[in-house]
Amino acid sequence: MSAPATASIRWTPESASRGTVVVLPGRGEHPGLYSRLGRRLAFDGWTVVAAELMDDSDGSGSNGSGSTSSGTGRTGAGGIGIAPGADPGPGATTAAVAAALDGATGARVLLGSDTGALRAWEIAAAGSVGLDALVLAGLPAAPPDGGPPRDRTGELDARTACPVHRGVLQDDPGFRWGEIAEPAGAVPSGELPGVPVLWLHGAADAVAPVAAVRPLVRAADELAVVADGVHDVLNDQFHRIVAARLVLFLEKVAKGAAFLAPAVAEPAARARRAAPLNVSARLDHALRALAELAAAAGGGSAAGDGTVTCDAIARSRGIPLNSLVNIMLQLRRAGLVTSRRGCEGGYRLARPAGAISVADVVRATEGALATVRGTGPAAVLWADLERTVADFLTGHTLTALTPERDPR
């Protein structure tokens, strides 16, 4: 579970600190939501301070809910909230980061997520706080794809596919629902400093599309895009590999640790080539899941209305649960399924099985029905092949996914 919402929370390593990472949360978030990341980095020898700018008008260090930064393994950083009557603007953000880094030894790293990434960029560009590295996670450089989430289920889907973190957000009284729909603000105009920068992003992030971020990444920067990752990349289903990538970056900044470039392998005598037709595991898993929902819609659902939980689908169809959660979010965004109380409540078909074509499923999971090169002497042939594939997939619906034709 998360720590309570406070002005700041600090995690310290048991041995000497390798450096300090200051975390700036994004819209709707509070420092306690980064407890999992803080504990993990502290275990690897890093001091972590998660700070939130708050109007601490009563001087109590409380967020209004009675929560403070006390607790096992966490101590208040002190002086990181906004002073009474102060303007919670860029100056206050800079002061908060400077306070968190006051007296810090080792590498000094600023990490921001969502609008926290925009603030981190502003501070780094201003040069008023000495930094050794910068981490920008889920930076919103463009408006959301399809508009902002309209309800809590939509916000959960847009933020994270991690079942644990979804439960944390649902049960957390300090989480501010709906703020993700507010404008994030423009990308800072200031030039990033000449320090190492790591960009972390989810490939399926609809809140902050990664396509708008790629042009901002400089040649010397490092960009890590998580396959199937959504907006809260530090708290998404693949948070472990994101944390591992972050630790690798931090060790490179602090100690110069790096792997040698792999030696160029000799070409194989008979190189194995990709087959002309390939069905991805994601598409196969999506069709298996929809076959289960189609069967439930025919009267086999325990819920009585065709609704089946992700856990039941995963067990019945032999699909890894983590992969299934993200696939169901893709199908929901495409309008092929609907959910009840999120993944825990289950999914059902949004339309009759006969009204959902296999082509609809391919577009939802792969983005396109076929990709062919339209040049050269065989251009007409490949165009005919693309039309044939499209006609074939459009002509088959979920009703074709009978148990006999659904290989497991």
Disulfide bonds with the S-S distance in Angstrom:
none
